[in-house]
Amino acid sequence: MKHCSVSALALACCVAAAATCGAAPREVDLNAPGALEALQRQDPAAYAKVQAILAGVLKHQDQEVPHWIQTAYDGHDVAYRPFLLVTFPAKRRLGFTLGDTRYDATIVLDASQFRAVPAN
């Protein structure tokens, strides 16, 4: 009987693995050459959402960005951490998922994104 329960457990594990083993989510690096143009041709609706997100992200407070993308565009897994890339001009990473596609971009910040804060 133990052999049977071990086989049943193995079968259950295989079924669970197969259920989660669907096609991997598509990932789009929005900074890759031609990525936005390809998205516009292949999925105009997603392109419009992505363009709206990229155009609007800097109009929101950093802590508001994930909620804004979730509520306005039905996005999830939003990553907009308060870490600057040490470049000139300064940049930040933005990632979000729309449907089953993950989008990643590097956002260029301008001087209006910074404010003076007294040091402690």
Secondary structure, DSSP 8 states (H G I E B T S, - for coil): -HHHHHHHHHHHHHHHHHHT-S---EEEETTSTTHHHHHHHH-HHHHHHHHHHHHHGGGS-GGGHHHHHHHHH--EEEE--S--BSSSS-EEEEEEEETTEEEEEEEE--GGG-------
